[in-house]
Amino acid sequence: MRLLRLVAVAWWLQLKMRSRSAFDGLLSLLWPGFFATTIFMMFRQGDASGPALLSAAVGSSAMGIWSAVSTTAAFALQMERRQGTLELLVLAPQPFALLLVPLTLSMATIGAYSMVATLLWGRIAFGIDISIADPAAFVLAVIVTVFAIGMLGMLIAISSIRYRTAWALGSAIEMPVWLICGFLVAINDLPAWVRPLSAVLAPTWGVAAMRAAATGHSPWANLGWCLLTAASYGVIAVLVSRWMVHSARANATLALS
């Protein structure tokens, strides 16, 4: 219960801080509109039908969550370093990885706004019939996808702790991940060597579960794989964080100065 309270309080604090950030706020407000408008116009030009447009709406809405996490997560610890709080996080009595979970989950939660905005924009501006066959399963799939993307963001944040230009790393992986995960392009249409990469990325299963719930198919298998891959990110992040913190202490490189 203490750990859950720690995560909940820190998540709420990070969420309030990021909701007042000009960068994160502007990104969350404008990015979904750009994504959705471009994607819907492309699908309209291809004479896509209702189910295809619904699938595009779900995929583009998930892009907003991933975009809110990718660059920001990679740059999160750089910001802590600039503010002089990274050392305090490392010295805290709780595991370092656990302190990063609320940080990246808050980013993914803000990105969830992008999903709502994208679906509403598609309905109002483009007249797309956003009819969810299984609303309860769809909401659960959204929650699991937000959690999975947050865990992936945590792994990215820890892995880039000693990379001086981590924001560039986050920007570089933004587009490849949503492409490989099948947000807009069917995974079967990708080269064969890419598909194993899709299988180890949790957003692949999360978006598949959301689409299944929206179209009336069973999302439970995809949800299970999504949770499994997200949990594996957590285990890897804990191991990497321990190694990174030990190396930074031994070599006095935590501050990169």
C-alpha positions as CSV (number, residue, x, y, z in Angstrom):
1,M,0.0,0.0,0.0
2,R,2.9,2.4,0.7
3,L,4.3,1.8,-2.8
4,L,0.9,2.3,-4.4
5,R,0.4,5.5,-2.4
6,L,3.9,6.7,-3.5
7,V,3.1,6.1,-7.1
8,A,-0.4,7.7,-6.9
9,V,0.8,10.9,-5.1
10,A,3.8,11.3,-7.3
11,W,1.7,10.7,-10.4
12,W,-0.8,13.3,-9.4
13,L,2.0,15.8,-8.6
14,Q,3.7,15.2,-12.0
15,L,0.3,15.4,-13.7
16,K,-0.4,18.8,-12.2
17,M,3.1,20.1,-13.1
18,R,2.9,18.9,-16.7
19,S,-0.6,20.2,-17.2
20,R,0.8,23.7,-16.5
21,S,3.8,23.2,-18.8
22,A,3.7,25.4,-21.9
23,F,5.5,22.9,-23.9
24,D,3.6,19.8,-22.9
25,G,0.3,21.7,-22.9
26,L,0.8,23.1,-26.4
27,L,2.0,19.8,-27.7
28,S,-1.1,18.0,-26.3
29,L,-3.4,20.7,-27.7
30,L,-2.1,21.0,-31.3
31,W,-0.5,17.7,-32.1
32,P,-3.7,15.6,-32.1
33,G,-5.3,18.0,-34.6
34,F,-2.3,17.9,-37.0
35,F,-2.2,14.1,-36.8
36,A,-5.9,13.5,-37.2
37,T,-6.4,16.0,-40.0
38,T,-3.6,14.7,-42.1
39,I,-4.5,11.0,-41.6
40,F,-8.2,11.5,-42.1
41,M,-7.6,13.4,-45.4
42,M,-5.3,10.7,-46.6
43,F,-7.8,8.0,-45.9
44,R,-10.6,10.0,-47.5
45,Q,-8.5,10.4,-50.7
46,G,-8.3,6.6,-50.8
47,D,-12.1,6.2,-50.6
48,A,-11.8,4.4,-47.3
49,S,-15.0,2.9,-45.8
50,G,-16.4,3.4,-42.4
51,P,-14.5,0.6,-40.6
52,A,-11.3,1.7,-42.2
53,L,-11.8,5.3,-41.0
54,L,-12.7,4.0,-37.5
55,S,-9.4,2.0,-37.5
56,A,-7.5,5.1,-38.6
57,A,-9.2,7.2,-35.9
58,V,-8.1,4.6,-33.2
59,G,-4.6,4.5,-34.6
60,S,-4.1,8.2,-34.9
61,S,-5.5,8.7,-31.4
62,A,-2.9,6.3,-30.0
63,M,-0.2,8.3,-31.8
64,G,-1.0,11.2,-29.6
65,I,-0.3,9.2,-26.5
66,W,3.0,7.9,-27.9
67,S,4.1,11.4,-29.1
68,A,3.4,12.8,-25.6
69,V,5.7,10.2,-24.1
70,S,8.6,9.5,-26.6
71,T,10.5,12.8,-26.7
72,T,9.5,13.9,-23.2
73,A,10.4,10.7,-21.5
74,A,13.9,10.7,-23.1
75,F,14.4,14.3,-22.0
76,A,12.8,13.9,-18.6
77,L,16.0,13.0,-16.6
78,Q,17.9,15.7,-18.5
79,M,15.4,18.2,-17.0
80,E,15.8,16.7,-13.6
81,R,19.6,17.1,-14.0
82,R,19.2,20.7,-15.1
83,Q,17.0,21.5,-12.1
84,G,19.4,19.9,-9.7
85,T,16.9,17.3,-8.6
86,L,18.3,14.2,-10.2
87,E,20.8,13.6,-7.4
88,L,17.9,13.7,-4.9
89,L,15.9,11.1,-6.9
90,V,18.9,8.8,-6.9
91,L,19.5,9.3,-3.2
92,A,15.9,8.7,-2.3
93,P,15.2,5.6,-0.1
94,Q,12.8,4.2,-2.7
95,P,14.2,2.4,-5.9
96,F,15.1,4.9,-8.6
97,A,13.0,3.0,-11.2
98,L,10.0,3.2,-9.0
99,L,10.3,7.0,-8.9
100,L,10.2,7.2,-12.6
101,V,7.0,5.3,-13.1
102,P,4.7,8.2,-12.0
103,L,6.7,10.6,-14.2
104,T,6.2,8.7,-17.4
105,L,2.7,7.6,-16.5
106,S,1.8,11.3,-16.1
107,M,3.0,11.9,-19.7
108,A,0.9,9.1,-21.0
109,T,-2.1,10.3,-19.1
110,I,-1.8,13.7,-20.6
111,G,-1.5,12.0,-24.0
112,A,-4.8,10.2,-23.3
113,Y,-6.4,13.6,-23.9
114,S,-5.1,13.4,-27.5
115,M,-7.1,10.2,-27.9
116,V,-10.3,11.9,-26.9
117,A,-9.6,15.0,-28.9
118,T,-8.7,13.0,-32.0
119,L,-11.9,10.9,-31.9
120,L,-14.0,14.0,-31.3
121,W,-12.3,15.8,-34.2
122,G,-12.9,12.9,-36.5
123,R,-16.6,12.8,-35.6
124,I,-17.2,16.6,-35.7
125,A,-14.9,17.7,-38.6
126,F,-15.0,14.6,-40.8
127,G,-18.2,12.9,-39.9
128,I,-16.6,9.6,-39.0
129,D,-19.0,7.3,-37.2
130,I,-17.2,6.6,-33.9
131,S,-19.4,3.7,-32.7
132,I,-17.6,1.5,-30.2
133,A,-19.0,-2.0,-30.2
134,D,-17.7,-2.8,-26.6
135,P,-17.3,0.5,-24.7
136,A,-16.2,-1.2,-21.4
137,A,-13.5,-3.3,-23.1
138,F,-12.4,-0.3,-25.2
139,V,-11.9,1.9,-22.0
140,L,-10.0,-0.9,-20.4
141,A,-7.8,-1.3,-23.5
142,V,-7.1,2.5,-23.4
143,I,-6.1,2.3,-19.7
144,V,-3.8,-0.7,-20.4
145,T,-2.3,1.0,-23.5
146,V,-1.6,4.2,-21.5
147,F,0.1,2.1,-18.8
148,A,2.1,0.1,-21.3
149,I,3.3,3.3,-23.1
150,G,4.2,4.8,-19.8
151,M,6.3,1.8,-18.9
152,L,8.1,1.9,-22.3
153,G,8.7,5.6,-21.6
154,M,10.3,4.7,-18.3
155,L,12.6,2.3,-19.9
156,I,13.6,5.0,-22.5
157,A,14.2,7.5,-19.7
158,I,16.4,5.2,-17.8
159,S,18.3,4.1,-20.8
160,S,19.1,7.7,-21.9
161,I,20.1,9.0,-18.4
162,R,23.8,9.4,-19.5
163,Y,23.0,10.6,-23.0
164,R,23.6,14.4,-23.2
165,T,21.2,14.9,-26.2
166,A,18.5,12.5,-25.1
167,W,15.7,14.7,-26.6
168,A,17.2,13.9,-30.0
169,L,17.0,10.2,-29.2
170,G,13.3,10.5,-28.2
171,S,12.5,12.4,-31.4
172,A,14.3,9.9,-33.5
173,I,12.3,6.9,-32.3
174,E,8.9,8.6,-32.3
175,M,8.0,7.9,-36.0
176,P,9.6,4.4,-36.3
177,V,7.7,3.1,-33.2
178,W,4.2,4.1,-34.3
179,L,5.0,2.8,-37.8
180,I,6.3,-0.6,-36.6
181,C,3.5,-0.9,-34.1
182,G,0.8,-0.7,-36.8
183,F,-0.9,2.4,-35.6
184,L,-1.8,3.3,-39.3
185,V,-0.1,0.7,-41.4
186,A,-1.1,-3.0,-41.1
187,I,1.7,-5.0,-39.6
188,N,1.2,-7.7,-42.3
189,D,2.2,-5.1,-44.9
190,L,5.5,-4.4,-43.2
191,P,8.7,-6.4,-44.2
192,A,9.0,-9.8,-42.5
193,W,12.1,-8.7,-40.5
194,V,10.1,-5.9,-38.9
195,R,7.4,-8.1,-37.5
196,P,9.4,-9.5,-34.6
197,L,10.1,-6.0,-33.5
198,S,6.4,-5.2,-33.5
199,A,5.8,-8.2,-31.3
200,V,8.1,-7.0,-28.5
201,L,6.6,-3.4,-28.5
202,A,3.6,-3.1,-26.1
203,P,1.8,-0.4,-28.1
204,T,1.3,-3.0,-30.9
205,W,-0.8,-5.1,-28.6
206,G,-2.5,-2.1,-27.0
207,V,-3.7,-0.6,-30.3
208,A,-4.8,-4.1,-31.5
209,A,-6.9,-4.5,-28.4
210,M,-8.5,-1.1,-28.8
211,R,-9.3,-1.8,-32.5
212,A,-10.7,-5.2,-31.5
213,A,-13.0,-3.7,-28.8
214,A,-14.1,-1.0,-31.2
215,T,-15.1,-3.4,-33.9
216,G,-16.7,-6.0,-31.6
217,H,-13.9,-8.6,-31.6
218,S,-12.3,-10.1,-28.5
219,P,-9.5,-7.9,-27.2
220,W,-8.4,-10.1,-24.2
221,A,-5.5,-11.9,-25.9
222,N,-4.0,-8.7,-27.1
223,L,-4.5,-7.1,-23.6
224,G,-2.7,-10.0,-22.0
225,W,0.3,-9.6,-24.3
226,C,0.3,-5.9,-23.8
227,L,0.4,-6.3,-20.0
228,L,3.1,-9.0,-20.3
229,T,5.4,-6.8,-22.5
230,A,4.8,-3.8,-20.2
231,A,5.7,-5.9,-17.2
232,S,8.9,-7.0,-18.9
233,Y,9.8,-3.3,-19.5
234,G,9.5,-2.8,-15.8
235,V,11.8,-5.6,-15.0
236,I,14.4,-4.5,-17.5
237,A,14.1,-0.9,-16.3
238,V,14.8,-2.0,-12.7
239,L,17.9,-3.9,-13.8
240,V,19.2,-1.1,-16.0
241,S,18.5,1.5,-13.4
242,R,20.6,-0.4,-10.8
243,W,23.4,-0.7,-13.2
244,M,23.2,2.9,-14.3
245,V,23.1,4.3,-10.8
246,H,26.0,2.1,-9.7
247,S,28.1,3.1,-12.7
248,A,27.3,6.8,-12.2
249,R,28.3,6.6,-8.5
250,A,31.5,4.7,-9.2
251,N,32.6,7.0,-12.0
252,A,31.0,10.2,-10.7
253,T,29.2,10.8,-13.9
254,L,25.6,11.3,-12.7
255,A,25.7,15.1,-13.3
256,L,27.6,14.8,-16.6
257,S,29.8,17.7,-15.5
